[in-house]
Amino acid sequence: MNPEDIFKMGERGIKITGQKESDAGKKQKEIPDLKNAPVEKRADGDYVFWAVRNDGLQLQYASDELKNDRDIVMEAVGENGMALQYASKELRADKNIVYAAVYMNNGLALQFASDELKGHKRIVLEAVRSYGRALEFADDELKNDRDIVYEAVQNDGNAMEFASVELKKDRDFVLGAVTEKGVALIYAADEFRRDKEIVTAAVFSNGLVFQYIADSLKYDRAVALTAVFSNGKALQYVPDDLRYDKDFLIAAVRQNREALAYVPDEYRGDRDVVLAAVSKIGTALEFASEELKNDREIVHRAVSNLGTALEFASDEMRDDHDLVMVAMDCGSSVLRFASDGIRNDRNLIMKLVSKDGRVLRYASDELRDDKEVVLRAIDNWFEAFSSASEKLQKDEEIIEAKRRSYTKYLTPGLNKDETDEDKMGSAWGTADKATDRAMDKVVDKAAERAADKAADKSADKASDETADKAVDKSTDKTVDKSSDNAQDEPVGKTSDKTSDKTSEKTSDNASAKAPDRESGALKREAVVKELTSKRNALLAQKVIKGLESRNMTGYFAQNRQEALKKALELIPEGSSITMGGCMSAHQIGLVDALMDGNYNFIDRDAYEDKRAAMLMAYDADVFLSSANGMTEDGVIINIDGNSNRVSAIAQGPKKVIFIVGMNKICVDVDAAMKRARNVAAPINAQRFGLSTPCVKTGSCFDCKSPDTICCQFLITRFSRHKDRIHVILVDDVLGF
C-alpha cells in the first residue's frame, strides 16, 4: 500500500499500522533490545522492524539509514506516535508518516513534525481532536483558524491558552468557547471577565470558573446562583454577603454535598440547610453541627439517602436499632458504624447473616466466636469463614460448612440434595483425602500405565458422565497415581488386590523413588512458575504501553498483594465506590478492604431494588470491573447481560479501575472476543445457573436464548478523558 492510501485511510478513521512483516520478525521469540544491541543489529532492517513493532520508541537506537526507512518508521509511529521524534528529517516532513503519528498518540507527536506540516490543516485538526493542547505546536496561522481552535477547545478548554490574540478578543468566538468549556474564560481577553453574558455562560458550564471573574460580577446574585447551581463548591468563592443568604446556601448544598463545608458555621446547625444537603447525599451529615448529628429526622434522612452517613451520626443515633436497619439497606458494611451494643445483638446478627453472610465480619468478637451464628453466615456466603474466630476456623464442622457453601456458590443451578453433591464429587474433601493417601503409598510404572489407560477410556465417556464418575471408574481398576498427580487432583479408591500387587513389586525401591518424584515435581513447578512470571512481566510492559497510547493508564502487580496496594492507592478515602460483577476484585481482597476501610462502598447485592443500586454507579467516584478479554496493545473487551457494567465503563463514574489477571491477555481483538464468548461467558452462565447452549457444551453458539448473558459487547479502544481508566495487570490467574 502506498503512503497516499495510508493518509486517506486515516482521514476516514481507519486504524493505521505498519504494512510489513518480515520473516525474521515472525521468528523472533523475544522483543529485541536495540539499546544494548551491537551496531550491526541496529542496522539490520528485519531486526529493527521487529523491535519497533513491539516498542516504537526503540527507533531512537536504529541506524541513521533505518531512521529514514519508510516502512520501519511507519511501523514505529503506528505503535507509538511519539517515535516521530526519532525519524529522519525527511520523514518528519512526510504527511503520511506525521498523520499516522498524531492519529496514534493523542496529537502530542505534532511537536516533532516539520514546520510545514505544523501548518497542514488536516493533520493539525486530527491532532487537536484527540489532544486539545496540541494546538500549542500548530503553526501561528492555524492558531487563528476558528475551526481548528474551536475543535481544540471542545477537547480541552485549556487549549484556549494557545489561540491567537485575535480569537481571544473575538466576542462571538469566546462566547461559543466558554459555552462548551467554561475554563476557556481564563485565557480569553480580560474584558470578557466583566461581560455578564459571557461570564454567565462560562460559570453555567463550569461553576468553579467563578473564582476568575471580575469582582464586580461576583456580587451579582444571578451570576453567583448560576455558578453554585453548576457546582456547589463554587460557594467557597462567593462573597460573604451572599454566603449568609439561606436560599443561596440551600441551592449550593443541593448541588454538591461538599458545599456544606463552606457554609458559615451558624448555618451548619440550620435544619433547612442541612436537610437539603443530606437529601442530596447522606454523607453531608459530616459537616452538620453536633446538635443536628443527634437529630433523628436529620439522621434518618441522611442514612436513607446513603447508609454510610451513619458514620457521622451521634453515638445515640448509632445505637438506634431502626436507624441502623435503614442504613444497612445500603449494604452490610454499614454495620461497622453501628454501636458496640448493636454489633453484639445476637438476635439481630443472626437475622442479618441469614440474608448476607458478609455481615459476620462486622459483628462483635463474641458473636464471631458463636458457632451457630458462624454456621448461619457461612451457609449464606462461604467467605464468611475468614471472619470467624481463629478457634472456629479450626472446627471440622465449620470447615465442612465452608466446603458445602463453596460448592453451592460455584454451581447455583444444582439441587441441594445428596445426589447432586455426588455429581460435584465433593471436590474439596476428595482432594484432601486423595493427598493423604498419596503420601502413604508408592506407585510403580506399571500402575501408572494402568491408571493412564483407564483415564483415557473414561475421557471418551466424559460427555455422558461427570468428571468424578470417570475418575471413580478408572481408579476402581488401578492404584492411585504418583504423588505428583495426587497432590493436584482427586484420586479414587484403589482395589485391594491391585494395591497388594503394586506394593509387592515396589517394596525394594519405593522409599527412594517417592521423594525423588516429589522433589522433581516441585522443581518443575517452580521452573514453570518462574518462566511464566518472566513472560507475564515482559508482556505486561507491552500492554501498558498500548494503554498509554489509548489515553489509559496501566500498572503491573507481581502478585495479588501488590495489586491490592495499587488499587487502594488509586482510590481516595471517602470515595463512593461501586462495581459490576468482578470476581477479580474479590480475589485480590479489594472488596473486603473497601468494606472495612473509610470508603462509601455501595454493595448492590445488599439492595432489594437492584436497579436502584446499579444506577448509583453512574454518579460514583470509582467503578470497579475486570475484563472478559484484553489485547496485547491495550484494547479491553467486555460482554454484559444487564448492561449495567458496560454502560458504567463507557460513561458515568469519574474513575474506572480494571483488575485484570494476565490469563486474560490475548493477541488481538478477535482472540479477546473469542475468549470472552467461549471461556468467560459459558463459565458465568454456569455460575448463575442459566439454561443456555454454552452451559451444556462449554462453547458459544451465538444463541438468542432468553437466558443469554451476551447481550451487549463493549470494545474500549480509547479513553477520551485522561486519568479516567486505570488497568491493574496481575501476574496471576484471576476471574473467568
LOBA-955539 format. One line per 5 residues: their letters; for each residue x, y, z of C-alpha. Coordinates in Angstrom, 2 decimals. Each point is the difference from the previous one (the first is absolute). Layout:
<nodes>
A = X Y Z  ...
</nodes>
This chain:
<nodes>
MNPED = 0.00 0.00 0.00  1.46 3.38 -0.94  0.25 2.92 2.50  -2.81 1.98 -1.63  -2.42 -2.88 0.64
IFKMG = 1.06 -0.07 3.63  -0.75 3.70 0.36  -3.44 -0.50 -1.52  -0.67 -2.87 2.39  0.82 2.28 2.91
ERGIK = -2.36 2.66 -1.32  -2.79 -2.58 -0.02  0.78 -1.04 3.58  1.54 -3.37 -0.87  2.64 -1.18 2.46
ITGQK = 3.51 0.35 -1.36  2.74 -2.53 0.62  3.12 -1.01 -1.88  -0.51 -2.08 -3.08  3.09 -2.17 0.04
ESDAG = 0.77 -3.13 1.98  3.32 -1.61 -0.60  0.78 -3.72 0.22  2.64 0.78 2.58  -2.57 1.89 2.03
KKQKE = -2.34 -2.97 0.05  2.78 -2.16 1.36  0.88 2.33 2.86  -0.87 -1.45 3.39  0.97 3.00 2.10
IPDLK = -0.23 3.73 -0.54  3.39 1.21 -1.28  1.87 2.46 2.19  1.47 2.50 -2.47  1.49 2.13 2.75
NAPVE = 2.44 -2.74 0.97  0.24 -1.64 -3.41  3.27 0.02 -1.98  0.40 2.53 -2.81  -0.66 -2.56 -2.72
KRADG = -3.38 -0.90 1.53  -1.03 3.65 0.07  0.57 0.06 -3.73  -1.85 -3.29 -0.60  -3.34 0.93 -1.58
DYVFW = -1.85 -3.17 1.06  1.29 0.20 3.57  -0.84 3.71 0.34  -3.42 -0.48 -1.59  -0.91 -2.61 2.62
AVRND = 1.35 2.21 2.77  -2.07 3.07 -0.93  -3.09 -2.11 -0.63  0.05 -0.87 3.70  1.32 3.34 1.26
GLQLQ = -0.05 2.92 -2.41  2.34 2.06 2.15  2.84 -2.44 -0.71  0.31 1.85 -3.30  2.39 2.36 1.80
YASDE = 2.65 -2.76 0.09  -0.29 -0.96 -3.68  2.64 1.00 -2.49  -0.42 3.32 -1.81  -0.72 -1.86 -3.19
LKNDR = -2.91 -1.93 1.55  -1.37 3.14 1.62  -0.58 1.05 -3.59  -1.67 -3.30 -0.98  -3.67 0.72 -0.71
DIVME = -1.31 -3.45 1.01  1.93 -0.11 3.24  -0.94 3.54 1.03  -3.66 -0.58 -0.90  0.02 -3.11 2.18
AVGEN = 1.62 1.93 2.85  -2.45 2.92 -0.01  -2.87 -2.46 -0.42  1.02 -1.59 3.29  0.81 3.29 1.74
GMALQ = -0.48 3.36 -1.71  2.72 1.57 2.14  2.54 -2.05 -1.97  -0.30 2.75 -2.62  2.63 1.98 1.89
YASKE = 2.61 -2.62 -0.97  -0.88 -0.16 -3.69  2.19 1.65 -2.59  -0.61 3.63 -0.89  -1.30 -1.13 -3.35
LRADK = -2.64 -2.31 1.46  -1.07 2.55 2.62  -1.03 2.05 -3.03  -2.00 -2.88 -1.49  -3.73 0.70 0.48
NIVYA = -0.90 -3.71 0.10  2.52 -0.79 2.71  -0.95 3.05 2.06  -3.72 -0.64 -0.37  0.49 -3.58 1.23
AVYMN = 1.99 1.32 2.97  -2.57 2.56 1.19  -2.79 -2.48 -0.60  1.64 -2.57 2.26  1.26 2.17 2.85
NGLAL = -2.51 2.65 1.09  1.38 2.74 -2.20  3.12 0.60 2.06  2.13 -1.32 -2.82  -0.85 3.17 -1.93
QFASD = 2.86 1.76 1.78  2.50 -2.16 -1.94  -1.48 0.61 -3.45  1.72 2.28 -2.48  -0.95 3.67 0.10
ELKGH = -1.85 -0.41 -3.27  -2.23 -2.80 1.35  -0.71 1.91 3.19  -1.92 2.22 -2.37  -1.82 -2.87 -1.72
KRIVL = -3.64 0.49 1.01  -1.09 -3.64 -0.27  2.90 -1.25 2.11  -0.39 2.71 2.65  -3.75 -0.56 0.15
EAVRS = 0.55 -3.70 0.72  2.57 0.86 2.65  -2.19 2.45 1.94  -3.04 -2.26 -0.23  1.76 -2.62 2.08
YGRAL = 2.10 2.38 2.13  -1.21 3.57 0.12  3.21 1.47 1.37  1.86 -1.20 -3.10  -1.10 3.40 -1.32
EFADD = 3.16 1.30 1.67  2.09 -1.58 -2.77  -2.11 1.14 -2.95  1.09 2.68 -2.42  -0.98 3.53 1.09
ELKND = -2.34 0.30 -2.96  -2.00 -3.04 1.18  -0.12 1.37 3.55  -2.17 2.68 -1.57  -2.18 -2.50 -1.86
RDIVY = -3.45 -0.09 1.61  -0.67 -3.63 -0.93  3.31 -1.25 1.34  -0.11 1.97 3.25  -3.65 -0.79 0.67
EAVQN = 0.73 -3.72 -0.47  2.92 0.28 2.42  -2.06 1.83 2.63  -2.81 -2.56 -0.28  2.54 -2.66 0.95
DGNAM = 1.69 2.04 2.74  -1.05 3.51 1.03  3.58 0.72 1.04  0.99 -0.12 -3.69  -1.36 3.57 -0.17
EFASV = 3.36 1.01 1.48  1.61 -0.61 -3.40  -2.60 1.72 -2.16  0.99 3.16 -1.86  -0.44 3.38 1.65
ELKKD = -2.62 0.82 -2.63  -2.19 -2.97 0.97  0.43 0.70 3.71  -1.47 3.45 -0.71  -2.76 -1.24 -2.30
RDFVL = -3.18 0.23 2.08  -2.06 -2.43 -2.06  2.78 -2.56 0.01  0.62 0.36 3.74  -3.72 -0.34 0.76
GAVTE = -0.13 -3.25 -1.97  3.17 -1.29 1.63  -1.04 0.67 3.62  -3.42 -1.48 -0.69  1.75 -3.26 -0.86
KGVAL = 2.78 0.22 2.59  -0.34 2.65 2.69  3.69 -0.17 0.86  0.79 1.65 -3.36  -0.99 3.30 1.66
IYAAD = 3.28 -0.04 1.94  1.95 0.51 -3.23  -2.38 2.38 -1.78  0.60 3.75 -0.08  -0.40 1.66 3.41
EFRRD = -3.01 2.06 -1.02  -2.13 -3.12 -0.36  0.31 -0.77 3.70  -2.19 3.08 0.50  -2.45 -0.96 -2.74
KEIVT = -3.07 -1.39 1.78  -1.26 -2.08 -2.92  3.36 -1.65 -0.55  0.63 -0.48 3.72  -3.45 -1.53 0.51
AAVFS = 0.61 -2.46 -2.84  3.41 -0.90 1.44  -1.16 -0.66 3.58  -3.02 -1.90 -1.29  2.47 -2.34 -1.73
NGLVF = 2.42 -0.13 2.93  -1.02 1.59 3.29  3.56 0.08 1.34  0.95 2.57 -2.66  -1.85 2.45 2.27
QYIAD = 3.30 0.61 1.82  1.49 1.58 -3.15  -2.75 2.46 -0.89  0.14 3.73 0.74  -0.75 0.94 3.63
SLKYD = -2.91 2.16 -1.09  -1.86 -3.03 -1.37  0.76 -2.18 3.03  -2.58 2.09 1.89  -2.59 -0.55 -2.71
RAVAL = -2.53 -2.39 1.55  -1.10 -1.49 -3.33  3.57 -0.77 -1.06  0.89 -1.47 3.40  -3.15 -2.15 0.02
TAVFS = 0.85 -1.31 -3.45  3.46 -0.96 1.23  -1.20 -1.93 3.06  -2.74 -1.69 -2.02  2.78 -1.23 -2.28
NGKAL = 2.35 -0.99 2.84  -0.93 0.52 3.63  3.68 0.23 0.93  0.08 3.39 -1.72  -1.47 1.19 3.30
QYVPD = 3.52 0.31 1.36  0.66 2.90 -2.43  -3.29 1.81 0.62  0.20 3.26 2.04  -1.19 -0.16 3.61
DLRYD = -3.00 2.18 -0.78  -1.48 -2.83 -2.06  1.28 -2.87 2.11  -2.29 1.16 2.81  -3.04 -0.28 -2.28
KDFLI = -1.86 -3.15 1.10  -1.67 -0.68 -3.35  3.37 0.39 -1.67  1.60 -2.50 2.37  -2.74 -2.54 -0.56
AAVRQ = 0.52 0.24 -3.76  3.72 -0.65 0.45  -0.27 -3.02 2.32  -2.69 -1.57 -2.15  2.43 -0.01 -2.89
NREAL = 3.04 -1.31 1.86  0.09 -1.34 3.54  3.57 1.24 0.42  -1.35 3.54 -0.26  -1.16 -0.41 3.60
AYVPD = 3.66 0.24 0.98  -0.03 3.63 -1.22  -3.23 0.97 1.73  0.46 2.45 2.91  0.13 -1.85 3.34
EYRGD = -3.31 1.42 1.23  -1.81 -1.51 -2.99  1.40 -3.49 0.55  -2.54 -0.20 2.78  -2.84 1.22 -2.19
RDVVL = -2.44 -2.87 -0.60  -1.09 1.17 -3.45  3.55 0.37 -1.29  1.18 -3.32 1.43  -3.12 -1.85 -1.16
AAVSK = 0.62 1.27 -3.52  3.59 -1.23 0.16  -0.67 -3.49 1.40  -2.87 -0.44 -2.44  2.52 0.49 -2.80
IGTAL = 2.47 -2.48 1.48  -0.20 -1.36 3.52  3.68 0.36 0.88  -0.43 3.79 0.06  -0.96 -0.74 3.61
EFASE = 3.73 0.16 0.67  -0.14 3.81 -0.20  -3.14 0.47 2.10  0.06 1.36 3.54  0.28 -2.46 2.90
ELKND = -3.57 0.78 0.96  -1.35 -0.99 -3.41  2.13 -3.13 -0.07  -2.16 -1.04 2.93  -3.26 1.03 -1.67
REIVH = -1.91 -3.17 -0.92  -1.78 1.51 -3.01  3.22 1.38 -1.44  1.89 -3.25 0.55  -2.87 -2.07 -1.41
RAVSN = -0.03 2.12 -3.17  3.78 -0.33 -0.27  0.22 -3.78 0.42  -3.04 -0.51 -2.24  1.91 1.80 -2.73
LGTAL = 3.32 -1.74 0.65  0.43 -2.51 2.78  3.66 0.78 0.66  -1.13 3.39 1.34  -0.53 -1.93 3.26
EFASD = 3.73 0.50 0.59  -0.61 3.71 0.71  -3.05 -0.41 2.23  0.18 0.42 3.77  0.67 -2.98 2.28
EMRDD = -3.65 -0.02 0.98  -1.17 -0.21 -3.61  2.51 -2.75 -0.82  -1.60 -2.01 2.80  -3.50 0.42 -1.45
HDLVM = -1.09 -3.39 -1.33  -2.45 1.36 -2.57  2.46 2.56 -1.39  2.69 -2.63 -0.35  -2.38 -2.27 -1.93
VAMDC = -0.90 2.87 -2.35  3.69 0.74 -0.52  0.77 -3.64 -0.76  -2.21 0.12 -3.07  3.14 1.49 -1.54
GSSVL = 2.03 -3.13 0.74  1.31 -2.24 2.75  3.17 2.03 0.48  -2.01 2.79 1.63  -0.26 -2.15 3.13
RFASD = 3.57 0.99 0.86  -1.28 3.48 0.91  -2.66 -1.32 2.40  0.51 0.01 3.76  1.74 -2.85 1.81
GIRND = -3.33 -0.96 1.52  -1.66 -0.55 -3.37  2.97 -1.89 -1.41  -0.32 -2.33 3.01  -3.78 -0.45 -0.32
RNLIM = -0.21 -3.75 -0.67  -3.58 -0.08 -1.26  0.66 2.86 -2.41  3.27 -1.44 -1.30  -1.58 -3.43 -0.50
KLVSK = -2.71 1.62 -2.08  2.50 2.00 -2.03  2.47 -2.82 -0.74  -2.91 -2.13 -1.20  -0.41 2.51 -2.82
DGRVL = 3.62 1.02 -0.47  2.85 -2.03 1.45  2.41 2.91 -0.46  -1.61 1.71 2.98  2.00 -2.33 2.24
RYASD = 3.20 1.99 -0.51  -1.58 2.98 1.77  -1.52 -1.94 2.88  1.57 0.09 3.46  2.88 -2.33 0.89
ELRDD = -2.37 -1.92 2.22  -2.41 -0.77 -2.83  2.78 -0.86 -2.43  0.83 -2.73 2.51  -3.64 -1.16 0.16
KEVVL = -0.18 -3.27 -1.96  -3.68 0.26 -0.90  0.39 3.55 -1.28  3.08 -0.91 -2.02  -1.64 -3.07 -1.55
RAIDN = -3.00 2.09 -1.06  2.31 2.61 -1.58  2.14 -2.55 -1.87  -3.08 -1.74 -1.37  -0.93 3.32 -1.61
WFEAF = 3.51 0.97 -1.15  3.00 -2.34 0.13  2.52 2.82 0.47  -1.60 0.80 3.37  2.34 -2.75 1.22
SSASE = 2.87 2.51 0.06  -1.94 2.18 2.47  -0.49 -2.79 2.53  2.21 -0.14 3.07  3.31 -1.85 -0.28
KLQKD = -1.39 -2.75 2.19  -3.01 -0.62 -2.22  2.10 0.07 -3.17  1.55 -3.24 1.27  -3.36 -1.60 0.77
EEIIE = -0.75 -2.95 -2.36  -3.72 0.80 -0.18  0.79 3.60 -0.96  2.53 -1.14 -2.62  -2.50 -2.44 -1.50
AKRRS = -2.66 2.74 -0.08  2.37 2.18 -2.00  0.57 -2.79 -2.50  -3.72 -0.54 -0.50  -0.61 3.73 -0.39
YTKYL = 2.84 0.34 -2.50  -1.38 -2.84 -2.12  -3.45 1.60 0.10  1.51 3.34 -1.03  1.80 -1.46 -3.00
TPGLN = -3.06 -1.88 -1.23  -3.16 1.89 1.01  -1.96 -1.92 -2.64  0.42 -3.35 1.78  -2.56 -1.35 2.45
KDETD = 1.13 -0.23 3.58  -0.74 -3.72 0.37  2.62 -2.65 0.61  -0.06 -1.24 -3.61  1.08 3.36 -1.35
EDKMG = 2.74 0.28 2.60  1.22 -3.36 -1.25  -0.02 1.44 -3.53  2.26 2.78 1.16  2.28 -2.66 1.42
SAWGT = 0.41 1.80 3.34  3.18 1.33 -1.54  1.41 1.62 3.12  -0.24 -3.10 2.19  1.03 -2.38 -2.76
ADKAT = 3.11 2.00 -0.76  1.09 0.05 3.63  -0.56 -3.75 0.45  1.76 -0.79 -3.27  3.02 2.01 1.06
DRAMD = 0.15 -1.80 3.34  -0.16 -3.39 -1.71  2.65 0.95 -2.53  2.45 0.96 2.72  -0.30 -3.49 1.51
KVVDK = 0.25 -2.07 -3.22  2.60 -0.69 -2.65  -0.90 -0.56 -3.64  2.07 -1.85 -2.61  0.09 0.57 -3.75
AAERA = -2.38 -2.83 -0.74  -2.62 1.54 2.24  0.49 3.39 -1.65  -0.53 -1.52 -3.46  -3.13 -1.75 1.23
ADKAA = -1.35 3.22 1.41  0.76 1.89 -3.21  -1.74 -2.65 -2.10  -3.09 0.07 2.18  -0.02 3.78 0.00
DKSAD = 0.08 0.02 -3.81  -3.06 -2.25 -0.09  -1.84 2.17 2.48  0.81 3.07 -2.09  -1.87 -1.51 -2.94
KASDE = -3.10 -0.12 2.16  0.47 3.46 1.47  -2.86 1.53 -1.97  -2.44 -2.44 1.66  1.46 -0.23 3.48
TADKA = 1.31 2.48 2.51  3.73 0.31 0.56  -0.20 -1.56 3.44  -1.84 -3.08 -1.25  2.62 -0.45 -2.68
VDKST = 2.77 0.15 2.57  -1.85 -2.44 2.23  -0.34 -2.50 -2.87  3.63 0.24 -0.99  1.33 -0.23 3.50
DKTVD = -2.20 -2.97 0.93  2.40 -1.99 -2.21  3.23 1.80 0.77  2.06 1.28 2.87  0.34 3.66 0.88
KSSDN = 2.26 1.98 -2.30  3.37 1.27 1.09  0.22 2.64 2.70  0.64 2.61 -2.72  -3.50 -0.49 -1.38
AQDEP = -1.73 -0.86 3.24  0.82 3.34 1.54  -1.60 1.80 -2.95  -3.23 -1.95 -0.56  -2.41 -2.38 1.78
VGKTS = 0.86 -3.72 -0.15  -2.52 -2.84 0.25  0.19 -3.05 2.20  2.51 -2.69 -0.94  -1.06 -3.61 -0.04
DKTSD = 1.63 -2.06 2.73  1.36 -2.58 -2.46  1.70 2.51 -2.25  1.38 1.83 2.98  1.45 -3.18 1.46
KTSEK = 1.67 -0.97 -3.28  1.39 3.47 -0.46  1.45 0.19 3.47  1.70 -3.39 -0.47  1.66 1.09 -3.25
TSDNA = 1.23 3.31 1.31  0.86 -0.80 3.61  3.77 0.01 -0.63  0.35 3.43 -1.58  -3.20 1.81 1.02
SAKAP = 1.50 2.17 2.69  2.66 1.25 -2.40  -2.26 0.75 -2.98  -2.80 1.88 1.77  2.16 2.82 1.44
DRESG = 1.80 0.36 -3.36  -3.29 0.31 -1.84  -1.34 2.51 2.48  3.17 2.08 -0.10  0.09 -0.08 -3.80
ALKRE = -3.62 1.06 -0.26  0.58 2.93 2.31  3.03 1.10 -2.01  -1.88 -0.24 -3.28  -2.87 1.96 1.46
AVVKE = 2.39 2.71 1.22  1.63 0.26 -3.44  -3.38 0.27 -1.73  -1.09 2.69 2.43  3.23 1.97 -0.43
LTSKR = -0.14 -0.11 -3.79  -3.68 0.91 -0.06  0.59 2.97 2.29  2.89 1.18 -2.18  -2.18 -0.19 -3.09
NALLA = -2.86 1.78 1.76  2.27 2.84 1.14  1.26 0.56 -3.57  -3.48 -0.23 -1.50  -1.43 2.34 2.63
QKVIK = 2.40 2.76 -1.04  -1.24 -0.29 -3.56  -3.62 0.15 1.17  0.75 3.05 2.16  1.54 1.82 -2.96
GLESR = -3.07 -0.85 -2.03  -2.21 1.43 2.73  2.05 3.18 0.12  -0.47 0.46 -3.75  -3.75 -0.27 0.62
NMTGY = -0.10 2.66 2.74  -0.30 -2.63 2.73  2.41 -0.81 2.82  1.36 -3.46 0.72  1.86 -1.57 2.92
FAQNR = 1.55 -3.42 0.56  -0.27 -1.82 3.33  2.11 -3.09 0.63  -2.59 -1.48 2.34  -3.41 0.59 1.51
QEALK = 1.40 1.95 2.95  1.71 2.51 -2.31  -3.21 0.29 -2.01  -1.99 0.77 3.14  2.52 2.63 1.09
KALEL = -0.07 1.72 -3.40  -3.81 -0.03 -0.14  -0.27 1.65 3.41  2.54 2.62 -1.09  -2.33 0.88 -2.86
IPEGS = -3.09 0.32 2.22  -0.02 3.01 2.37  -1.59 -0.58 3.39  -3.58 1.18 0.15  -0.62 -0.87 -3.65
SITMG = -3.30 -1.50 -1.07  0.73 -3.34 -1.66  -2.08 -2.56 -1.84  0.70 -2.85 -2.36  -1.33 -2.42 -2.57
GCMSA = 0.44 -3.73 0.29  3.72 -0.12 0.74  1.36 -3.18 1.55  3.54 1.34 -0.45  -0.66 2.85 2.46
HQIGL = -1.18 -2.57 2.55  3.00 -2.24 -0.64  2.62 2.65 0.73  -1.86 1.01 3.19  -1.04 3.41 -1.30
VDALM = -3.69 -0.29 0.84  0.75 -1.01 3.58  2.48 2.86 0.36  -2.54 2.53 -1.26  -2.72 -1.31 2.27
DGNYN = 2.32 0.15 2.98  1.55 3.37 -0.88  -1.13 3.61 -0.06  -1.87 -0.26 -3.29  -3.60 0.27 -1.18
FIDRD = -0.21 -3.46 -1.57  -3.37 -0.49 -1.66  -0.69 -3.72 0.23  -2.66 -0.68 -2.62  -0.58 -3.53 1.32
AYEDK = -1.36 1.50 3.19  -2.77 1.89 -1.78  -3.43 -1.46 -0.64  -0.41 2.49 -2.84  2.90 -1.10 -2.22
RAAML = -0.74 2.59 -2.64  0.31 2.84 2.52  3.34 -1.39 1.15  1.27 -0.31 -3.56  -1.00 3.56 -0.83
MAYDA = 2.17 1.26 2.86  3.02 -1.04 -2.04  -0.44 2.88 -2.41  0.61 2.61 2.69  2.70 -1.93 1.88
DVFLS = 3.56 1.22 0.44  1.42 -3.42 -0.89  -1.33 -2.99 -1.93  1.76 -3.36 0.29  0.01 -2.55 -2.78
SANGM = 2.04 -2.66 -1.69  0.25 -0.98 -3.65  -1.32 -3.03 -1.83  2.94 0.36 -2.34  2.76 2.50 -0.76
TEDGV = 2.42 0.41 -2.87  3.75 0.35 0.15  -0.31 3.58 -1.24  -2.48 1.08 2.66  -3.50 -0.50 -1.43
IINID = -2.49 -1.19 2.64  -2.90 -2.34 -0.81  -3.08 -0.41 2.19  -3.28 -1.83 -0.51  -3.04 0.67 2.16
GNSNR = -3.51 -1.25 0.62  -1.70 2.81 1.91  2.42 2.51 -1.54  0.48 1.86 3.26  3.70 -0.85 -0.04
VSAIA = 0.82 0.92 -3.60  -2.05 3.18 0.17  1.76 1.15 3.18  3.40 -0.74 -1.56  -0.91 2.08 -3.03
QGPKK = -1.55 2.98 1.80  -0.85 1.19 3.49  2.45 -0.73 2.84  2.88 2.45 0.38  2.60 -2.79 0.09
VIFIV = -0.05 -3.60 -1.24  2.49 -2.51 1.39  0.45 -3.35 -1.74  1.54 -2.95 1.86  1.29 -2.36 -2.71
GMNKI = 1.84 -3.29 0.43  2.63 -0.71 -2.64  -2.03 -3.07 -0.98  -2.34 2.36 -1.86  2.59 1.55 -2.34
CVDVD = -0.51 -1.01 -3.64  1.90 0.77 -3.17  -2.70 2.14 -1.65  -3.64 1.06 0.12  -1.24 -3.13 -1.77
AAMKR = 1.78 -2.24 2.49  -1.24 2.08 2.95  -3.55 -0.17 -1.31  0.25 -3.75 -0.43  1.28 -0.31 3.55
ARNVA = -2.87 2.11 1.31  -2.60 -2.07 -1.83  1.49 -3.49 0.34  1.68 0.15 3.41  -1.47 2.76 2.18
APINA = -3.62 -0.14 -1.15  -0.56 -3.78 0.39  1.57 -0.05 3.46  -2.05 2.97 1.18  -3.16 -1.51 -1.46
QRFGL = 0.74 -3.18 1.95  0.70 2.01 3.14  -3.37 1.76 -0.24  -1.84 -3.26 -0.62  -1.26 1.09 -3.43
STPCV = -1.34 -2.20 -2.78  1.99 0.92 -3.10  1.64 -2.20 -2.65  3.48 0.96 1.24  -0.81 -1.41 3.45
KTGSC = -0.55 -3.41 -1.60  2.88 0.10 -2.49  2.55 2.40 1.51  0.25 2.14 -3.15  -1.95 2.84 -1.59
FDCKS = -2.91 -0.68 -2.35  -0.77 3.66 -0.70  -3.38 -0.79 1.54  -3.09 2.11 0.52  -1.02 -1.90 3.10
PDTIC = -2.13 1.94 2.52  2.76 -0.73 2.53  2.87 1.29 -2.15  2.47 2.29 1.74  1.62 1.04 -3.29
CQFLI = -2.32 2.95 -0.58  2.37 2.95 -0.35  3.62 0.04 -1.15  2.31 2.87 0.97  3.37 0.56 -1.68
TRFSR = 1.96 2.62 1.93  2.67 1.10 -2.46  0.60 3.56 1.24  -0.88 2.24 2.94  -1.06 3.51 -0.93
HKDRI = 0.72 1.13 3.54  3.52 -0.48 1.28  0.43 -1.45 3.50  -3.49 -1.56 -0.06  0.85 -3.60 -0.87
HVILV = 2.67 -1.88 1.96  0.95 -3.64 -0.58  1.83 -2.08 2.61  1.56 -3.06 -1.65  0.65 -2.82 2.46
DDVLG = 2.48 -2.84 -0.42  -2.61 -2.55 1.00  -3.01 -1.88 -1.30  -3.00 2.12 0.96  -3.66 -0.24 -0.83
F = -1.45 -1.95 -2.90
</nodes>
